[in-house]
Amino acid sequence: MVRYLMARWVRLASPSTAAIGRSTQAGEGAGPVRSRRASARLAVLVLAASLAPTLAMAIVPTMANVAHMSLVTIDNKPGQQLDPHISGTLVAYTDCTVIPQIRYFDFKTGVSTAISNAFSDDPFDLSLDLWPDVSGSTIVFTRQHAVTSRIMEFDVVKSALTEVDPAASPFRFGSAVGGDTVAYIDHPGVSSWPSSSLLDTQVVAWSRSLRQRWILGTYSGVQLGTTPVSVSSDGNVIGWRIDAGGMCTHYQAILANGSWAVSAIASTAYTSSYVGGRCDGPSVDTSGKFVAYVSNGAVDLDIFIRSVSTGKVTQVEIPGEQLNPRVAGNFIAFQSIAPGATTADVYVYDVAANLLYPITATTGVNETLNDITLAPGEGRVRMVWSPNDQDIVGANIAFNDDPPQLVLRKPLVLSPPDGTYRTVTIRDLVQSATDYEDGDLMNRVRIERVTSDEAAPVTLDVSLRSSPDIAIAGLCESVQLRASANRALNGRVYTVTLRVSDSANHTVRGQVQVTVPVDPSKPAVADPPLLAATGACP
């Protein structure tokens, strides 16, 4: 039964009818809100309960290649691991090796940790934990035990587990989290495992800080386990889908001024590509700017993008069937089955640039259940997916091959001006040199050129006349500078030019001053260069 329900959740197929619901306060069940003050906070405004066919502008994306991608094996032990979700560096997924259990993996540490599914002190009394989602350090998931099914919240930092919207004997399946908001699917009135899989269904929003809930919609006769829900990372937009009477209807709810405004945003007939038909989506991006969902295109299933603020709809025309859209910023990750193929590959679509990036191209492997999050730096993301519903794979991806980052230190002072040589190394001048693709580049930094705003001193000392004031070492990793300055002038300033290149031949240069003040209480002042030396390193 568990595997069946997970398949139903992921593969998404069923019939039903819809109705609209009302707001409630935690602990009051489906009854009306008692407090006028509470009702103002918990209002649900239904903007649309029916929907005309969506008119969409169709665009064809331009194919592009990622600049860099590094794969990370998250979990490939024997058994089945699936349904990964990612936020920042944290991945939550279901491990079905023995009893379904939630695990989380941190890209920073490379460690996978299990969330205990012990229901009591009895070591054999275990719950079935399924369908996780993650936002920041918070993981939510469905916990089944005996005839109840609860939504749980796990704080990774505190290692604390609590129930979302606690109830005596709940029957809830599927949840999503973003910011302060948890959205979940409730089947009110069910106190034991139902004889029918067609149930009354509610979509509920829960405030983690206020510990209050909103019923966003109530629907009759919905197939158990077929209502996907998603939440934007700021918690202000919720998306979900109801399958009813051969139609798939997508909804969105927007939080503003303490109220949720609910509207139906798209409706389409089932596709016949799979037995029983199917729908897919939606997902909401991190800023809540748009909802991405799957609907019938001219000949197959396509990704549709709807602006949350304007309602404008764009159809992304890609050959084959696109499924499971997941959104982060301007990027939509999805799985696509090419015409004539039976397995899916993973792609990313850049909404702003209209570019389509293939992430996998594996013959005979079904790459599914993808998710995406933004990574530090422009045009960078992290992704996760599940090959053949068996393993969990992640990737750090850069769509732009950015140049290295060179962080320089503050000017270096040579004192006293006694005419001696001082050795200055790259690490005296450079704090860090890094590249997204190549990592640490400190060993590639070179001293390219050094100038001085004072010429070599005029002196009767023959040794000083023949010795240069600037001597760059053979490997260009250090330079010897004479700590001398003309006492009649404003101090001496050496300017060291440093260079670093990455494996893609992107080169970045920076300059650091090395000063020799005449008076320690007065900083040296840079004048036009009168002396220069150039390194002999490529």
N, C-alpha and C positions, 0 to 999 in steps of 0.2 A: 504493500500500500504506500509506503514512504517513497519508494522509487517511482511509483506511478504518479504520485502527487508532484514530485519534483519534475518529472517529465511533463506533466500538464502545465506546471508553472513556466517552464522554459519554452516548451513548444507551443503553448497558448492556443487552445481551440475550444469553442463551445457556443451554445445558444442562450438567449434571454430577453427580458423586458426591463425597462428602466423607469424609475420614478425619482422625485427629488425629496430631500430630507430636511432636517431641522437641526438647530444647535442644541447641545446639551452641556451640562457641567459634570465634571468627574464625580462619579458616585451616584448620579441620578438616572443612569440607564438611558432609555429613549424618551423619557418624559420631558416636558417643557422646562425651560430655565426658570427657577423660582425668583431669582434676584433681578430687579430691573438693571442694576449696575452690572451684574454679570452678563445679562443678555446683551448689553451694549458692547461688552468686550468680546462676546462669543458669537456675534451675529454672522449669519451666512446668507449672502445675497446671491440668489440664483439668477444669472443673466440670460441663460438660454437653456431650454429643456428639449428643444428640437432644432434641427439643423438642415439647412438647404445644402445641396452639393457644393463642395469647395471649388472655387475657381483659383487655379494656381498658375503662376508663371513658371514655365519649364526652362531649365538651363542644363547644358552639357558641360561637365567639368573637364579641365585640362589635366592630363596625366603628368605626374611628376615623381621624382625619386627622392627619398629621404637623404639628407646629407650624412647622417651617421645613425647607427642603431646597434646597441649592445644588448644581447639577450641575457636574461637571468632565469635560471631554473629555480622556481619557488618550491615546488613539491612534485617529485616524480617517483615516490615510493610505490611499492605494489599496492594495488587497490585503486579506488576511484576517488579523485579529487576534482571538484567542479564548482561552478558558479562563483568566480572570483569578482570582487569589487575593490576599488582602490581609491584612496584619498591621500594626497601628499606622498609619503613614503610607506604608508600602511596598507596592506592587502588583507582582506578578510575573505575566507572561502569555506566551503563545506568539504569535510574529509569523511568519505563513506567507507574507509578501509574496514571498519568493524561496525560500529553503531554510528550513524551520522552525527558529526561533531563539528563545531566551528573552530577554525584555526586562524591565526593572523601572522603575517610575515612582514618584517620591516626591511625595506631596501637598504637602510643605513647599516643595520647590524647583520643582515643575512640570516636572521634567526626566525624560525617558525615556532609558534607557541600555541598550545591548545587551550581553549576555554572549557573548564570542567563541565561535563554534563551529568554529574552526580546529582540526583534529585533528593537523596536522603543519605543517612549514614550507612545504609545497606549498600555494599559495593556492587550488588547486582541491580540496584534500583536506578536505572539510567534513563534520561530523557533523550528524545530524538531532536537534535538541533539542526535547523535548516535555514536556507535563504537569507544569508547575511547581507547587510549593507554597512558602509562605513563613511563617517565624516569626521575629519580631524582625528581625535583619539577615541571617538565613540563608535561602537559597533552595535547594531541592532540585528535581531534574528528571531525566528519562530522556534519556540520550544514546545514540543508535543510530549505529553505524559498522560498515560491512561486515556481518559476521554476529554481531556482539556488540551487547549493549544493557546499558548501565551506569547506575547511579544516581549522580548527581554532586551535590556540595554547593558552593555559592558563598557566600563571605563578602563581603557588600556593603561593609563598612567597610574590610576589608583588600584587597578585590578579588582574593581568592585562591580558586582552584578545586581541589577535591580529590575523589577517588572515595570513595563510601560503601561500606564493607565490601569492600575491593578483592579482585578475583578475576581469574584469568587470562583466561577467555573467558566472561563471565557473559551470561545471557539474562534480563534483569529489566525489568519494565514497570510503571511507576507507583509513586509514593512520596508520603509526607506527612511533615511535620516539626512538632514542638512541643517547645519546651524542649530537653532533652538527647536526645530520642528521634527517630529516623527510622524509619518503617515503610515497607516496600517489598514488592513482589510478585516472587518469584523462580520461575524455571522450571528447576530443577536438571537436569543431564544433557543439556541442549540445547546443542550446540556449533556448530550451523549453523542457518540459517533453516529452520524445521520444515516438512515437507510437509503436516502436519495442523495445524489451528488448535486442536485439543483437546490440552492439555498437562497434565502433572503440575505442580501449583502449590503454592508455599509462601508463607505470610505471615510475614514476618521483622521483628523489632524490633531496631534497632541503637542502641547507646549511643555517642554522639559522644565523650564524655569517656573512658569505659572502653575504647572500641574493641572491644566484644564484642557478640555477637548472640544472640537467642533465636528459635528457630523456633516460632511460635505455632500453626501449623496446616499440615497437608499434605493436599492434595485431588487427586483423580484426574480426568483428562479435563475440565479447565476450559477454556472458550473463551478464547483469547488476548485480552487487553485488556478483560476484563469484570469485574475484581475491584477495586472502588473501596476505598480505605483512607483513614482520617483519624486524626489525633492531636490530643489536647487540647493547649492552649497550654503547660500545665505538663509535658507529656510523660508523664503517668501513666495515661492512658486511650487505648486504640487501638480503633477500630471498623472493621469491614470486612464485606463481603457476598460470599457464594458462591452462584452460580446452578447448581442441580443438579437434573436430572430433572424439569424443569418447576416447581421450587420455588426460592424465594429465601430463603436463610437468613442472618440477620444475627448477627454475633458481636461481643463486646467482650472486651478484655483489660485488666486492672487491675494496675498495678505497685505492690507493697507489700513492704517488707523484702527487696528484691533478687529477688523472684519475680513472674512474670506469672501471674495467674489468668485462664484463658480460659473463656468460657461462651457458648453459643448463646442469643440473647435473643429472637429472633422468626423465624418462618418463614411464608411465604405463597406461594400459587401465582402464576405469571406473570399479568399482565393481558394481555388480547388487543387492547388499543387500538392497538398498533403491531405491524407485521409481525415475527414471531419472538418476540413477547412482550417484557416488560421488567420490571425491578426498578429500585429507586433507593435511594440512601443507603448507609451512614449518615454522620452527621457527629457530632462530639463537641464540647461547649461548652468554653469557655476554662478553667473550673474542674474539668471532668470530672464535673459534677453529674448530667448526664443525656446519653443518646444519643437523637438524633432520626433517624428513618428513615421510609421510605415503605412502606406496605403496603396491601393491599386493604381498603377500607371496605365499607359495605353496598352501595354502587352504583358507587364509583369509587375512585381512589387518594387516600389521605389521609396526613397527617403523623401519626406516632406518636411519643410521647415516653416514654422509659423511664428511671426513676431509677437511677443507677448503684449507689447504696447500698441502696435498698429493693426494687428490681425492679418498682415500681409503674408501670403503663403507662397513658397517657392518649392517646386518639384525638382529634385536632382535626378536627371535621367542617366542611368547607368545600366548597361545590358545585364540581364539576369535578375535574380531576386535578392534584395537587400533586406536584412533582418537585424533586430536587436540594436537599435541606435542608442549610443551613449555619448554624452556631451560634456566637454570641458572647455570653457572659454569659447573661442571661435572654431573649435575642432569637434567633429563628430566621428566617433569610431563605430564601425558596424561590421557585420559579417555579410559576405556576398557569395551567392552561388551562381557561377557563370552559366550561360545557356548551354544545355546539354550535360552539365556536370552534376554530380551527386554529392559533392562535398564543398564546404565553404572555406574561403580565405578571409583574412581580416584586412580592412582598409581604414584609412583616415581621410576625411574630407575637411579641407580648410574653407570655411564658409566665406571669410573675408576675401580670400584670394581666388576662390573657385578652382582650387587645385585638389586633385585626388591622388593619394599616396598608397600604393600597395605595401602592406606590411608583411604578409606571408604569401607564399606561392608554393605550397607543398602538395604534391600529387598524392592522392589517396588518404590524406589526413584531413579530418573535419575540424577546422579551427573555429571555435564558437565561444559564446558567452563572454564576449570581450567587455572591458571597461577601460576608462581613460581618465587621467587627471593631469592638470598642468604641473610642470616642473619649473624650477627656477631658471630664468633666462627666457628671452623672447624666442618663440617658435620651438619650444621644447616641451615634451610631454612624457609621461610614463603610461604604459599600457599593461594590461594583463588579459590572458585568455586561456581557454582550456582545450588543448588538442584531443579530439576524440572523447571528450568528457572524461578524461582519465588523469591528466596531469595539469599542473598550473605553471604557466610560463609568463614571465614579465619581460619588459624591454624599456630601456631608456632611449628615447628617440629625439633627434635634432633635425628639424626640417630646414633650418638655415645653418650653414657651416660657418659659424662666427669666428672671427680672429681671436688669438689668445688675449688674455687679460694680464696686463703687467702692472703690478702695484709697487710703487717706488717708495723709498724711505725719505725722511727729511734730509735737508742739506747736512753734509758732514763737515766738521770743523777740525783743521789741523793746527794745533797750538802746543808750544810756542813756535814762532817763526825762526827756527834755529838753523835752517838750511839742510836738515837731515832728510833722508828719504823715508817716506811712510808707505807701507803696502796697503792698498785699498782693494778689497775683494768684491765680487758681485754681491755676496750676501750682506756686505756693508751698505750696499746701494739699493738692493731690491728686496722687498718684503715677500712677494710671491709672484710666480708666473704660472698661470693655469690655462687649460683649454678644456672645453666640454668634452671633446672627442678624445684628446690625448692625455688629459689629467695634468699632473705636475710637470711643468716644463723648466724648472729651475736649472736643470743640467744642460739646457739648450740656450740659456742666456749668454750673450757674448758682449764684451766691450768693443764697440765698433770704432769710436773716435773720442779723443780728449783734446780740449782746447784750453788755453790759458789767456787771461786778459793782461798778462805781463810777459814780456820777452825774457829770455835767459839773462841772468844778471851779468853785468859788466864787472869783472873782478880780476885782480892780479893772480888769484889762485888758479893755476893751470888745470888742476883736477876738476874744478867747478866749470871751467870753460868747456872742457871736452865731454862732460857728462850731461846728458839731456835732463831737463826738468821733468819730462814725461817719458816713462818707459812701460809700454804695454807688454805684458808677458806673452810668451809664445802661443799659449792656448787661449788667449784673450779672456781669461777668467779673473785676472787681477791686473792692477796697474801700480807702478811706483811713482809717487808724486813728491816733488821736493817741497818741504815746508819752509818756503822762503817768500818774502814779500818786500817790495820797495818801501822803506819807511817814510819816504816823502809822498807816497800816494795813498789811496784809500783801501788798501788790502788787495789780496790776490784771490781770484775766483777761477777755479778749474771747472769746466763743464764736461761731464762724462756722458756720452751717448751710448745707450745700451740697446741691443737688438735681440728679439726672440722670434722664432718661426715655428709653426706647427707642421704636422705631417701633410697638410694640404697646401703648404707653401704660403700660408698667410703670415705676413711679417708685421710686427709691431715694434715701434721704437719709443724710447723715453729718455729723458735727460735728468741727471741729478747733479747738483752743484757741490763741489768740495772747496771750502773757503779757507784762506790763511789770513786772518785779521792781523793788522799791525798792532792794534790796541784791543785786548780781550774784551773791553767794555763796549767796543764799537764794531758792529758786523761789517765784513768786507762788502764792497759795492762792485757789482759786475760792470765791466766796460767791454767794448768790442774786443774780440780775440786777436792776439798778436802772435800766438804760438799754437801749433797743432801737431798731433801725432795720430796716425791711423793704424788700427790693428790689421794684422795680416791673415786673419781667419776668415774662411768662407761663410 
